[in-house]
Amino acid sequence: MSLSAGTRLGPYEILSALGAGGMGEVYRARDTKLNRDVALKVLPETFIGDSQRLARFRREAQVLASLNHPNIAAIHGLEESNGVPALVLELVDGPTLADRIARGPLAADEALPIAKQIVDALEAAHAKGIIHRDLKPANIKMTSEGRVKILDFGIAKLAAADAASADLTGLATASLTMTRDGVLLGTPAYMSPEQARGQSVDKRTDIWAFGCLLYEMLTGRAAFTGNTVSDTIAAILERDPDWTRLPPATPQSVRRLLLRSLEKDCKRRLADISDARLDVDDSITALSSTGSKPLTPASRRSASRVAIASAVVLAVGIIPGLALWRAIGGTAPRVSRMTIAPPNGQTLSANTADRFIAIAPDGAHLAFLVFRGPQSNRLLVKAMDQLEPTEFKGLGDTLRGPFFSPDGAWIGFFDVVGLLKKVSVTGGPAVTVCRFDGAPRGATWGADGTIIFATSDTSTGLWQVSASGGEPKLLTKPNADRGERDHLWPRVLPDGRAVLFTIMPTTGGVENAQVAILDLRSGTQKTLVRHGSDAQYVATGQLVYGLSGELQAVSFDPNRLEALGTPTPVVPQVVTTASGANAFDVAGDGTLVYLSGKVATAAARTLVWVDRHGKEEPLGAPPRTYVHPRVSPDGDRVLVESQDDVYDIWLWDSRRKTLTRVTTDPEADGRPLWAPDGQRMFFTSMRSSGVFNPFMQVVEGTGPAERLIESPTHEYPTSISADGTKIVLTDLMKSEVKILSLDDGHATSPPQTLFAGRNGEISPDGRWVAYESNESGQSEVYVRPFPAVNSGRWQVSNTGGTRPRWARDSHELFYVAPPGALMTVGVGKATAFTPGEPIKLLEGRYYYGAPPVLGPNYDVSPDGRFLMIKPEGEAPSSPSVVIVQNWTEELRQRVPTK
């Protein structure tokens, strides 16, 4: 109902319209009895006859009447005149918070007092069991005295219940005013995920909206936006705010509060708004104590960056300055060493491809990966002034290659499913920077806000992308005519002028790798060191790089971009990978961190036959780093992957007692699978593209390997049908089981997705396919009919299971149960699948590898024996983290600059 100026509702005279929404029209009015201006909220005419709308309107009056708080607009009464109900509300003059944000972001010292008053108001409402459910900038007024007033409790909910029903008539408007489960309610950009799904809500939905408000105040942008309501809701459910938009000086307590308030899982979200008040109060106190802005870790890092930048600019003058300093009585900083271990008996993650450890440029934080058993890697971050590291949860299980931003505020990392990500050093959700093809091979974050990274795709070299996100730009491309196979392990110079990288040769392996440099201004590149990899420049004027498991150093001129003098060994026994990565990093304050030892996964293992009673018989093949053995159809030969310096497939012939190398490509080859004819094999390889795709090759004799498909994701063959016409693949990135049709070993069409899971195994009789899936929350083994995979499904394991393998008669299924026992399940011969009870067959003294593993790491021979992998003696100890403070003082003495 639109009311014109001069209209009277009882003693109230309409002066002007103030606004309208889905729950009412608001007018400025004069109270002729008390001679004061008020706000009248009138129910729209179309709803006056709606008993439910009237009930909700009157309930709003009751809700407001129960609240008496200086930061909540008060109610003076409920008026009804000529059948028109109206709420008589406190008139709050002044702009809305939306008006203020429209002028630009608020500084922390302006935003935090506003946030504190919002928190106080919500705390009072929640204490009464009232949830606002439509908190947004337009519903918050600010008086000329700086007082904040929350308006519009029109869709507020009592925490105990909300029985009112609703329809969808408001869906096209900015405010969605629905209330029952399954129906949207609120304003899209500020809805919590549970609110957007139409689920029941509690006070945590207001906490989410408060987080949106605080983010928007500090950045000037809504945390979640879209062109349509659907797009906005999709952003809320699927994406994270752009945390990089927060001002660098944002207090860490505020960053923490935002992360906790905007947690999508309400069970992990901040549980009570009073907890938010503590963070806001701490930040306001810090602002007051420093006069303007708090001295946060970020501001301390800024001071450190000034010192580091000065050191780079004056690199040539550093050493004379130190000499003069000593001449007048100064004392050199003391070099100290210490080691740290992962908590709770965890082991450091040290695979054969990636970097494992990083230190912030200011030396304030250390990041490293730990191996968490069944679910691979987890990121741990240690503040150097704290005793224990913190595990960053919620980042997934396939992390690789951590690295820091120049200010130390962010940690970049790879997700091997093809994503480059970053996370705040204080924790919280990860932000995706870009996608990439291939496997990660190092990244570095420049002072200009870009990230340079490398992958295993040998057709490309270094890539550059904005740290805020976007499409990567190709910087270099390997020159095969000059013997270059790939460009890896970039590290940018502190001034951002150039980037160091490693040239991997087409022949000779990592021992023949070269350290090169790319001038980012001119685009020119040149070789600096003929033998070495993964170099880093340190501010005292040296290049430090890896060679044969130790660190070497050589003097470096950052102006001419040239190495000077003779390299000198400086640190022995540093973990070095087969792909040239060296587990070390040097901070701008002179702190060195490195992993001491060797890669723990390079343990020699033997192959043994084991019968059903546990009796062992050595296969006879010499010890190597064996994985994924496969017995030939006739039982006389074994294909097996060996993860030595280069991953390759080998053939063991039991009759001739010979071990022969089958694949020789410099890229990784593995996961062999016999063709039914016993003459050919299928396997996966990174050759040609840097992505694991399936190939076929003759096992003995000559002939090139044939690539079956070209897929941008990692695809591994895991099983083949008895007639050789179907091969099962696992898509690692999507965690899907696929089927590929073959004609004489050649693919006839692209692979088709069957279902979610991995390690699919077709039974020898072709009736069933077994696989593993974590759909229940842990990995279990399931069986489906084949090829009609959607006509049934049975769970076989009952306490966890992975890596299924069929007996040759199809009437028995084996799998691995945690912590490493081989289990057996009988399968009936009836038409329907009838599994028996799982029985432990062999104890867990064999090597199965840690899930997720593609391939069973054991096999079953035609005569019913098991080919198992057995660790050879003691496995190498896990490397330890060594921290050397003021290490560059020692380096300066051993490798003087020229």
N, C-alpha and C positions, 0 to 999 in steps of 0.2 A: 504494500500500500504506500503510494507516494503522497506525502503531506506537504502542502505549500506553506510558505511563511505566513504567520498569523493564525493558523489553525490551532484550536485549543483542544487539549486532552486533559480534562479536569482542570486543575489549576496551572497547567503547563502550557505555555504559548510557544509554538514552533518558531524558531528564528532562522534556521538554515539547515540544509542537509550536510551531514558529515561523511557519510559513506554507506555502503550497502554490501551485504554478503549473503551466503546461502542460508544463514540463520537469522537474519534480521536487517532492518534498515535503521540507521543511527542518525539522530538529529540533535542539533544544538537547540535548547529550549530554555525559557525563562520560568523559574518557579515564582509565580506571582504572590505566593503566600510568604515565602522566606526571602524574596528578592535576591535570588542567586541563580546563576546559570548552571544548568545540568545537561547531561546527555540522556536522551530518550532512545531506547532501543525498542523498535516496534516490529512485531512479527509480520512478515509479508502477507498481503491480502490473500494470496492463493493458499496459505496454510492456516488461515483463521478457522476454517471449518474442519481442520485435521486434528482430531483429539490427541493423537500421539505427539504432533508438533506442539500443541498447546501444553501438553504435559511436560515436554522437554523444556519449553520456554519457562514454565513456572519452576521447573527444577533448577534452571540456571539461577533464578532469583534465590532459591534456597541455598544453592552452593555458595553464591557470593555472600549471602547473609551469614553463613557459617565462618567466613574468612574475615579476619580483621588484621590487616598487615599494611604497613606504609608503602609497600611496593606492589600492592594489588589494588586496582581501581575499585572503590567501594560502591556498594549499592545503597540507595536511599529509600527505595520502596518499590512496590509493584502496583501500577495504576491501570485501571480499566475504564474506558469511557466509550459509550456507544458500541460496545462489543469489541473494541480494539484494545488488546492488552499491550502494556508497555513497561519496560524496566526503567526505573529512574536511577541513573548511574552518576557517579562522580565524573565531572567534566575535567579532563586532563588536557590543558593547553600545552602546545609544544610539538615538535616534530616526532615522527615515529623513528624507530631505529632504522627502518628501511630508507627513510629520507636521508638519515645521516650516512649510511653506507653508500648511498648513491653518489655522494660527494667524494668517495674514495676510502681506502682502508683506514682503520683506526690504529694509531700507535698503541703499544701495549699499555702505556700509562693512562690512556683514555679508555681502552677496551676493558681492562681488568676491573675497574670500579663498577662499570655497567654490569659485567658478568657477575660480580659479587652480589649486586642487588637482585639480579635474576635468580641466582642460587638461593638467596634468602627467601624470596617469594615462593619458589617451588618447594623449598623445605617446609615452609608453613603450610602450603596446600597439601603436600604429601602427608604431613603429620595429621591432617584431618581426613586422610584417605581419599583425597581428590587428585585426579590426574587431568592435566589441562588438555592434552592430545592435539592441540593446534598451535603450539608455540612457534612463532615466526617473527621476523623483524617488524612486519606491519601490525602486529598485536602488542607491540611494546612502545610506549610513549616515554619521552624524556622531557621533563619540565625545565624551565629556565634556571631553576636552582640545582639542577643535576640529579633530581630524583627520577628514578625509573619506576614506571607503572605498567604492570601486565594487565592487558585487557582481554575481553572476549573469552569467557569460560562457557561459551554456547555449546560446545560438544564435550565439555568436561565429563569425566566418568568417575563414579565412586569405585574405589578399588575392589570392593567386595562383589559387585555385580553391575550389570547394565542390561536391563531387560528390554529396553526400547527397541523397536524394529525400525527399519529404514528402507529406502529405495535408492535407485541410482540416478535420480534426476539431477544431482549436482555434479556428475562426473565431468561434464564439459567445462565447468567453472574452475577457478583457481583453487577454491576450497571444497574439499570433498567431505560431506557431512553425514557419513554413514556410521552406524554404531554396532551392529551385531557381527558375530564371527563370520568370516567369509566375505565381508563387504568392506570396501575401502572407506577410510575415515581420516580426515585431516587435509593438510596442504601437501601436495606431492613432494616438493623439494625438501620437506622437513620431516617426512614420514620415516619412522624406523622400519627396518626390514620386515618385522612381524606385522606392523601396521599396514605396510604396503601389500602384504600377502593376505590381508583381511583376517588375520588371526587375532585372538584376544590379546590385550595388552595390559601392562602394569606400569608402575612409575618409571621403569627403565625406558619407556618410549619417550618420556619428557627429557630424560638424560641424553638420549640420542639427539633430540631436537636442540637441546642446549649446546651440544657439541657442534651441531651445524651452525648455530648462531655465532658461537665463539670463533669458529673457522672463518665465517663470512665477515665478521668484524675485522679480523686480522689481515685477511687477504683481499677484501673487497669483492669477492666472488662466492657464489653459492657452492657448497661442498659437492652437491649433486645436481646436475642440470641435464636437460634434453630438449629437443625441439617439440616433443609432444609429451603428454602425461605418461604414455607407455615408455617412451625413451628415458624419462626421468626415473621412473620406477625401476627400469632395467639397470640404470646406473647405480641406484641404491642397492639393489640385490647382487650385482655382479662386479662392481668396480669400487676402487678406493679413491678418496680425495687426492688431488695432486698436492702431496705434502711439500713439494719443492716451492710452492707459492708462499709458504710461511716465511715471514721475514727472518733473515739469519739471526737476529738478536732475540728472537722469541725465546723466553725462558724455558729451560728444560722441563720445569714442572708443568708449564702450560702444554708443551708438546706431549708430555706423558698423559695429561688430562684429556687432550683431544683424542689420542689413540685409544684410551680406555673408554671414552664416551661414545666413540664411533665404531666400536666393535660390533660386527654384524651379528654374531651369535649373542643373543641377549643374556645367556648364561655366563658369558665371559665379560660382559659389559660391566661398567661401574654399577654397583648395586644400589647405592644410595647417594642422593644429591649432596648430602652433608659431607661426603668424602671429597666431592668436587670443591666445596668451600675451603677445605684445608689447602688444596693446591693453589687456589686463587689467592688465599690469604698469604701463603708463602711467597708467591710471586710479587704481590703488592708490597710486602715487607722488604723484599730484595730491592724493588724499585726505589722505595723510600730511603733505604740505607745507602744507596749509591748516588742518590740525588736525581737520577733520571732513569738510566737503564741498568738492569741487573748485570753483575759480572758473572755471566753464565759460562759453561765450558766453551760455548761458541765464541764468546768475546775473548776468552783466554787464548783460543786457537787463533783468533785474528791477530793478537799481539805476536803469537808465535810465527804466523805467516809473514809478518813484517820482517821479523828477524831472519827467517829463511830466505825471503826475497832479497834482503840486503846481502846475505851471504853469497847468493848466486851472482848478483851484480858485481860484487867485489871479490869474486873467487880468487883472482890472481893476487890480491893483496892480503888474503887471510893469513898465510903462513908468516910473512914478514911481521904482520901485526902481532901474532902470537909470540914470535921471537922477541920483539920489543917488549911485550908484556912480561915475558920471563926475565928479560934483562933488568927490569926495574923491580924485580922481586916477586913476580906472580908465580903461582903454583899451578901446574897442569891439572885439569880435572882427573879425578881418580877413576880408573877403569875397574869395573866390577862385573862379575859373572854370576848367574844363577840359572837354575833350571826350574821349570814348572811341569806339572803332570795334569792330565785331564782328571776331572772329579769322578769319584765313585767307581774307580777301576775301569773307566772307559779307555779306549785306545784311540790314538790319533789316526785320523784318516790319511792314508798315504797311498793313493793308487798310482798307477804308472803313467798318468797323462797330465795331471793338472798341478797348478800351484796349490799349496795347502795352508799358507799362513801369510798374514799381512799386519803391518803396524801403521797406525795413523801418522801422518807427517809431523804432528806435534808430539808424538810419542805418548799420547795420553791413553790410547786404547790398543789392544792387541786382539786380532780376530783369527780364529783357526777352526778347523773342522774336526769333529770326532766321529768315529765309527760307532753306530748305534745298533749293530747286529742286524736283525731282520729288516730294518728300514733305512739302511745306508747312512748317509751323512747328516749331521746337525751342526749348525753354526754356534760357536761359543765366542763370547766377547768378554775380554778381561779389561776392566779399568785398571790402569797401572798403579793407582793408589788404593786398590782393593785387593783383598786376599784371594777371593774366589771369583772365577768367571761366571758369567750369566749365559744360560742357554736361550737362544732366540727360537721360540716356538712358533708354529704356524707358517713356516716358510717352505714346507714340503720336505721331501727326503732325498732329493737328487741335486743338492747344492754342490757347486764347484767353484774354485778360483776366486776367493774373496779379495777385494781391494778397496782402498779408502778414497774418499773425495779429498781435494786439497785442504779443505778446512777441517777434515776429520769428522764432519757431522753426519756423513752417510757412508754406508758400506755397500759397494757394488758386488754382485755375484752372478754366476751363471746358474740357470736351471737347465739340466741336460735335455729337457724336452724341447729346447730351442728358444729359450727366453733369456734375455739379459735383464736383470732386475737390480733394484736398490732398496735398502731399508735404513731407517734412521739409526744412528749409533745408540740411541736410547731404547730401541726396540719398536715393536708395532708391526703393522701389515707391510708387506713388500709392495713396491711400485714397479710395474713393468716398464722398461725403457724401450726395448725393441725385440723383434724376433730375429733369429739367425739360422742359417743352415750349417750342418756339420756339427762337430763336437767343439767345445770351448778350448781355446789355446791362449788364454791370457788376456788381461784388460788393464788399462791405466786411465786415470781421470785427470784431465788437464786443467790448468788454471783458468782457461777460457770457457769452462763449463761444458766441454765435450769429452766423450769417452772414446778411446781408441781401443779396438779389440781385434782378436784374431780367432780363426776357426781352423778346423782340420780340412776344410774344403781346399784342395790343392789348386783349384782353378782360380782362386782369389787369394789375396794377401791380407793386408791390414784394412780395417773398416773404421769409420768415424761416425759418431752419432751424438746428438745433443743429449746431455744428461737429463733433460726434461722430457725426452722422448721424441720420436720421429723416425723417418726412414734413414737407415745407415747409408753412408757414401763410401764408395771404394777408394782407398788411398793408394794401394800398391797391388801389383800383380806379379807373381813369380815369373822369372825369365828362364824357361827351360833351356834355351840356347846357352845360357851362362851356367848351367848346372844347378839351377834353383828349383827345388820342389815345392817349398812353401815358405811363407813369412809368418813367424810366430813370436810370442812372448814380448809384446810391446811394453816399454816403460818411458813415459814422457819426461823430458827435462823439466826441472822446477819452473823455469821461466816460460815454458810452453813453446819455445822456438822450434824444437825438434823432438823426435821420438826415436829411441833406441829399439831395435828389434833383432830377431834371430833369423838368419837364412838357413833353412834346412836343405841339405844337398840332395840331388837325385840319387846319388850313391854314397856309401860310406857311413851313413848313420850319424848319430849326434856327435861323435868324435870329430867329424869334419864340418860341423856347423860353424857359422861365422856370425860375429856380432857386427851389425850394420847400423846406420843412422839415416833417418829421413828428415831433411830440412822441410818443415811444414810451410815455410814461406815460399821457397823456390820450387819445391817438389823434387829436388834432386836427392839422391841417396848415394852412399859410399860405404865400403867395408872398413871397419875400424880394427877388428881382431880376427885373425884367420882361423883360430881354433878356440871355440868357446860359445856359450849360449846364455840367454836370459840375463842381460847386463843391466845394471842400475848405476846412475850417476849419483855421487854423494857430494855434499857441499864443500868438503875439504879438497876437492879437485881430482877425484879418481873415478875410474870405471871399475865396478866390481861385477864379476861374472862367474859362471860355473864352468869347470872343465874336469872331467874324470872324477866326479864326486868330491871336489874341493872348490873353494872360492879362490879366484885369482883377482889381482888388482893391477891397474896400470894408470899412470898419470894421464889426465885428459884436459885439453884446452877447450872450454865451452864457447869461446869466441870463434875459433877456427874450426870447431867440431872435429878435432883430431886427437887420436891417442898418441902419447909420447913415451918413449923409453921402452924398457923391457918388463913384461908382466912378472908379477911376484906372487907365489902362493901365500894366502893370508889366513884361511880357515880350513882345516881338514875335515873330512867325514861329514859332508853336508848332503842331505838327501837330494838326489838328482834323478829325474825320470828319463825313460827311454826317448821321450819326445823333446827333451832339452830343458824342461822346467827345473828351476833350482829353488829349493825351499828356504828362501831367505828374504829379508826386507830390511831396509835401513831408514830410520826416521830422520827428520830434519834436525833433531836435537842430538844426533850421533848415536842413538841406540840401535844395535844390531839384534835381530831375532832370526833364528834359523832352527831347522830340524836337524838334529845330529843323529847320524846312523844311515841306514839303508831303507829302501822301500820295503815295508813289511810284507807286502803281498808277493814278493819274489821268492817264496819258499819252494824248495825242491820237493817233489812228491813222487810216489811210485804208483804203478798200476798193479792191482792184485785181483786174482779170482777168489771169490768167496762163495762157499756153498750155503745151503739153508741152515746148517748147524754152526756157521761161523768159522769153519775151517778155511784157512787162507793158503793160496798158492801164488807165488810171484808170477807175473806175466813174463818177466824177463827183460822188459825195456828199461834202459838206464833212467835214473831219476832226472826229472825236469819239472818245470812248472805246469803240469798237466791240468787241463780242464776239459769237460765235455767229451768223454770217450764214446765211441759208437762201434759196436761189433758188427762185422759184415754179415750178410745173409747166410753165408756158409759157416760162420763162426771162426774162421781161420785168420782173419785180419782185423785190425782195429784202426780206425781213424780217430785222431785225438788232436786237440788244440794245445799248443805249448806257448805260454805267455812269458817268453824270455825277452830279450831286448826288442825283438819284433814279434808280434803275434802271427803265428803261422800254423798250418795244419800238417801233421806228420802221419805216416803210415807205418804201423807195426805189423810185420808178417811173422806169424807164430811158427810157420814151417821153416823159414830161412833164418829166423831170429835176427831180423834186420829192422832198423828204424830209418825211414827215408822221408826227407822233406818233400811235401807235395806242393805247397804254395811258396812262392818266393817274392811276392810283391812287397815293396817297402811299407805299404799301408797294412792295417790290421786285417787279418783273415781269421775266421773262426766259426764255431758252432757247426761242425760238419754233420752231414746226414747222408747215409748211403741210399742210392737209388736201388730199387728192387732187383735190378740186373746185376748188382755187385760190381759194375764196371765204372759207374759214374758217381759223383757225389754232388750234393747241394751244400752250399755254405753261405755265410754272410761276409761282406767285405766293405771297407771304406774306400777302395780304389776308385779312381776317376772322379768321385764327387765329394768325398769327405763325409758321406752319410752311409750307414750300414744298409746295404740292399742285398737281396739274394742273387747268387751266381751258381752256375753249373760248370763242372769240369770233369774230364776223364781222370780217374784216380791214378792209373799207371799207364805211362806212355806219354805221348806229346799232344799238343793242342791247347789253344788259348781258353781261358775261362770266359764263359758267356754270361752276360748280365741278363737276368730274367725280366726285371722290371726296373723302371726309373721312378723312385718315390722320394719325395722331399723329407720323409720321416724314416726313422730307423726301422727296418723290417728284417726279422730273423726267421729262417725256416726251422720248424720244430718237429715236423712229422710228415710222412708221405704215405699215401694209400698203397695197399698191397699191389694194385695193378699199375701204379706209377702215374695215374692220371690226375691226382689231386695232391697238392702240397699245402700244409698248414703253416701259416706265418703268424708271428706275434708282432704287432705294431707297438713298439716300446713307448712312443710319445703319447699315443692315444690309449694304450693298455687295452688293445682289442685283438681278438683272435680272428684271422682272416683265412680265406681259402683261395688258392690260385690253381686254375685249371691248366693242365699240361698236355701236350701232344708230342710224344717222343722226347720228353724232357724240356720242351720249349713252351713258354707261356702263350696261351691262346687269347687271353683277355686280361684286363686289370683285375687285381685281387678284389674279392667281395667280403665285406665284413659279416661275420657270423654272430658275434656277441662280445660283451666286455669280458676281459680276462687275459690270460697268457699261458704259454706252454701247452698248447693244444696237442693231444696225442690220439691219432686214429687207431682203433683196435685193429689187430691183424686181420680179423674177419670182416672189417669194414662196416660193422653195425653201430659202433659207438665212438664218441670222441670224449676223452677226459681232458680236464683243464683245471687251472687254479684261478680263483677269484677272491677278492677281499670285500665283496658286496655285503658281507655280514659284519664287517668291522675288523676281521682278521682273515688271513688267507686260508681257504679251505679248498679241497678237491671236489669237483663236481663231474658228473657224466651226463651227456645228452645223446639222443639218437643221432645217427648220421646216415645220410646227409640231411634228414629232416630235423634240423637242430632245434626248432621251435616247438616240436611236438611233445616235449617232456624234458624234465631236469631232475636229477637226484644228487643230493649231497652224500659224498662217500666218507670223507674224514669227519671226525667229531671233536677233535681238540686242536685243530690247526693242521694244515697240510699244504705241501707244495711239490712241484716236480713229479707229476704222475708218469708212470711207465707201465706198459702192458706186458704180460707174459706172452710168449709166442703163440699160445693156443687161445688167447683172448679170454680165458676163464679166470684170470687173476690180475688184479691191478695193484701196483706198488706205488708208494709215495713216501715223502720225507715228512716226518712230524717233528715239531720242536721238542728238545733242542738239537735233534739230529739223528733220530732213530728211523730206520727203514721199516715201513709198515706194509702189511699185505692185507688185501680184501678179496675174498672169493666172490666170483661172479657166476650166477646160475646159468644154465644152458637154455632156459625157457625163452620164449619170444620177448617177454617183458624183462626189463633190467632188474635183477634181484641181487643187490649186494649183500654180503655177509658182514659180520662185525670185524672192525679193524683189529689186527693182531700185530704185535711187535715182532719183527723178524730178526733184525740185526741192531746191536747197540750202536750208539753214536760215536764211534771212534774213527769214522771215515770223513773225508773232506767232501762236503756238498756245496760249499760256497754259501754266501749269505744272500737271502732273497732281497730285492728281486733279481733272480738269476734266470736267464733265458737258456734253457737246456738243463737236463736233469743232473749232470755231473756223475752219472752212473749209468750202466746199461745191463740188459738181460740177454744172455747168450741163448742160442737155440736149444742147448741141453739144460737150461734152467739155472745155470750159475750166474752170479752177479759180478760184473767188472766194476771194481770200486777204486777210488783214489785214496791213497793213504799218505798222510804227512810223513816226510822222511826226517826222523829225529825231531829236534826242537825247532820250532819256527823262529825266525829272526825276531828279536825283541822289538817292541814298538819304539819308533824314534821318540826322542825327548825334545821339548822346546827349550832352547838355550837363549837367554837374554844377556846381552853384553852392553852395559851402560857406558857411555862415553867411548864407544869402540873407535870412533873416527880419530880420537887422539892417538890410539895405538896404530891405526892405519896410517896416519900422517907420518909417523916415525919410520914405518916399514916401507912406505911407498911415497917419498917426497914428491911434491908437484914440481913440474919443470917451469 
